[in-house]
Amino acid sequence: MTEPVGVEALLLCSSGIPLSQLCLGCPVTSTFRLVTPPPSVLPSSLSALPLFDLSISPSCLYPSISSPFCLNTFTAWCNSHLRKAGTQIENIEEDFRNGLKLMLLLEVISGERLPKPDKGKMRFHKIANVNKALDYISSKGVKLVSIGAEEIVDGNVKMTLGMIWTIILRFAIQDISVEETSAKEGLLLWCQRKTAPYRNVNVQNFHISWKDGLALCALIHRHRPDLIDYSKLRKDDPIGNLNTAFEVAEKYLDIPKMLDAEDIVNTPKPDEKAIMTYVSCFYHAFAGAEQAETAANRICKVLAVNQENERLMEEYEKLASELLEWIRRTIPWLENRVAEQTMRAMQQKLEDFRDYRRVHKPPRVQEKCQLEINFNTLQTKLRLSNRPAFMPSEGKMVSDIANAWKGLEQVEKGYEEWLLTEIRRLERLDHLAEKFKQKCGLHESWTTGKEHLLSQKDYETASLMEIRALMRKHEAFESDLAAHQDRVEQIAAIAQELNELDYHDAASVNTRCQGICDQWDNLGTLTQKRRDALERVEKLWETIDQLYLEFAKRAAPFNNWMDGAMEDLQDMFIVHSIEEIQSLITAHDQFKATLPEADKERIAIMGIQNEITKIAQTYGIKLVGVNPYTVLSPQDITNKWEAVKQLVPLRDQMLQEEVARQQANERLRRSFAAQANIIGPWIQTKMEEIGHVSVDIAGSLEEQMNNLKQYEQNIINYKSNIDKLEGDHQLIQEALIFDNKHTNYTMEHIRVGWEQLLTTIARTINEVENQILTRDAKGISQEQLNEFRASFNHFDRKRNGMMDPDDFRACLISMGYDLGEVEFARIMTLVDPNNTGVVTFQAFIDFMTRETAETDTAEQVMASFKILASDKPYITMEELRRELPPEQAEYCISRMTKYVGPEAAPGALDYISFSSALYGESDL
């Protein structure tokens, strides 16, 4: 007949089995009657179409069932069930005619009792019994088309075989289901999957795919490899292969021989129904193994999740311990504020600190960030696999590590400030110590022999002129002594400052200073004693030459002035800015401005000596020796004056060199500031951009991830600018530059901002990764995720990636939640377990997807173990090792507790408590 397109799909028996499975292609003309279809039977696209109720003549309904294949196969199939009742049939069309064995067959395969059969042997008794059998078949949802009791009683072979095929379809094939397919398709899919790994096997149908016998052998080998050595089978020996499969199935699997190898091989297209009938016996024979395999697969999946979670927990504990131990070791080093005694040692400390910031700390920053990422990922995986949250060991929480890190950074900041302060102090100390030594040397050089001179009693034997000369000489010495008082006070002041700044060699400084002060006091005492002695004989002295006296009085202060000028011109200085060196230059210029006046004084003093010489020459006075009132000679004044004039240009040169150094320092400041003023805002801008990415909806999560990865790469590429700035910062510190008025950014600000930027981008990427993990695990679409993000952003009023509790409540109400105080409090414990007072986007996503999550449960795992244990309340090590892969089997054995219960076998293990422990319902 010519059918309309799609009609065959609508020809269904009342049980829902396509008629194409009952009648495999019928070319004979049939009569159709339009009926109204039940809506539940049709797909929605065809609900408006009528169904065809068919009335097909017996000769066309089962055109091929009368083949020898079907006759032999159906007979063997019936006997495989009837023998359970202690009987069998010899001739299928004869032995079912009275209905008794037909009713018995139905009772055996269904496990139900049929009505009591009629005992008579008359035709109406036989028809009554067959009708009881047919009524039972109809009660199971099977519509027997054109099959009546009379045809069976009369021995109609086609009708009898058609009835048996209907029974086989209903009770042996219809309930087969593999991946939501049923009946023929389900059985075919099951065969394809089981034989897929085997060479020379390609199951595409239920006829020619089975002719060489390899498919049957593969089915047996897949489930019972001990029964057949598949590697020895040959494709060119189909009869041998088929007979091997038939014999093994009958002997070991209790599947009777239903087919003949020669018939299958010699038939171009073996009967499909016969093959399906025989193959369905294998499906049912191995159904228990399939159930055990499914249970084992579920257990392996759960154990794999648990093992991975345990590995992540151990890795977290190890990383946390190592990081905390490093912090514990580092903090005492940074807290050690014992200053070194030399500038070189303190600069080495500063270099060690630079190595710590540049080499040792950055990897730890990455470890800390990675630790937080690992912790968040682990918690997400535990939540998605319905496991309890991970609680690290005491003291190893993320918050503990954050607190320890905060303490480290606080100590670190104080340590750098202390180092710079100590270097400044040592610089000042070195300068003061050198200045102290210089002034002490000048003073000690001046005092050499002074005590001896003051202790002489030369006036006792001196003449009047000599006495007067000694008196004048002593007055000049007193003037000189007074002029040196300021230098002694300076020495004492420097020594006191060295003591206040805790100079390491303060003891020797104090000893030397004390010696100078004691000597100075002794000089004062000796001076006073000598004056007293000279004054006692002063009346004996005549007025001495006023010119000598005037020379001595004017030469001594001028000489002291020159000494002071030389000391100032050679005085060391330390400055830190252009302004300070400019101040020294100004002072030096002022000094140079006094030189003409000083030169006039020198000329005046030299004029006195010239006057003495002129008087002596004029009056013929013979001058013997030197000026009796001073040890200074005109040549001394001239020599020192020349020395002062030579020191002036040298001082000019030193000041100009310092100007150049300060200008270089200023260039370093400006160079650092120019970079810092760019890098600082750049870091802040990137932080804000990352913050916008985390709250704005822009494409899929994968696109957001790509954008964030690009951000991260741009940030990593920017590292060279940070390194260059670090290099300039090191040059600044080596130049002992301690301030920079050209920028508000310090290297510490840049470092902290950079570390925060790296941590923020890594955390943001991890948040998106967790969202992808959550989306994929929960089965939510990108559109749903975008809706969640839109709702979250709308109520994230502060635009900081978090919602306050009130905003969260408003968000839930807007999404249709009817919230009371108790219910909202319960939800808050889920989304904010640590009572931080805010709800993050990740917590919001977890809450929105948690209720519909489809995850394994402890009950499902228990049920799977129960299958492997053959319904026992315990399982043995042998069963675990037989059913599970070695790694998973040993994992269970090492963690399962001993089963304590009635009739427990030796070595019995408790899989119930183990399953509960996997999901945090008890302790392992």
Buried (B, 14 or more C-beta within 10 A) or exposed (E): EEEEEEBBEBBBBEBEBBBBBBBBEBEEEBEBEEEEBEEEEBEEEBEEBBBBBBEBEBEBBBBBBBBEBBBBBBBBBBBBBBEEEEBBBEEBBEBBBBBBBBBBBBBBBBEEEBEEBBEEEEEEBBBBBBBBBBEBBEEBEBBBBBBBBBBBBBBBBBBBBBBBBBBBBBBBBBEBBBEEBBBBBBBBBBBBEBBEEBEEBEBEBBBBBBBBBBBBBBBBBBBBEEBBEBEEBEEEBBBBBBBBBBEBBBEBBEBBBBBBBEBBBEBEEBBBBBBBBBBBBBBEBBEEEBEBBEBBEBBBBBBBBBEEBEEBBEEBBEBBBEBBEBBEEBBEEBEEEEBBEEBEEBBEBBEEBBEBBEEEBBEBBBBBBBBBBBBBBBBBBBBBBBBEEBEBEEEBBBEBBEEBBEEBBEBBEEBBEBBBEBBBBBBBBBBBBEBBEBBBEBBBEBBEEBEEBBEEEEBEEBEEEBBBBBBBBBBBBBBBBEBBEEBBEBBBEBBEBBBEBEBBEBEEBBEBBEEBBEBBEBBBEBBEEBBEBBEEBEEEBEEBBEBBBBBBBBBBBBBBBBBEBBBEBEEEEEBBBBEBBBEBBEEBEEBEEEBEEBEEBBEEBBEBBEEBBEBBEEEEEEEEEEBBBBBBBBEBBEEBBEEBEEBBEEBBEBBEEBBEEBEEBBEBBEBBBBBBBEBBEBBEEBBEEBBEBBBEEEEBBEEBBEBBEEBBEEBEEBEEBBEEBBEBBBBBBEBBBEEBEBBEBBBBBBBBBBBEBBBBBBBBBBBBBBBBBBBEBBEBEEEBBBBBBEBBBEBBEEEEBBBBBEBBBBBBEEEEEEBEEEEBEEBBEEBBEEEEEBBBBBBBBBBBBBEEBEBBBBEBBBEBBBBBBEEBBBBBBEBBBEBBEEEBBBBBBEBBBEBEEEEBEEEBBBBBBBBBBBBBEBEE
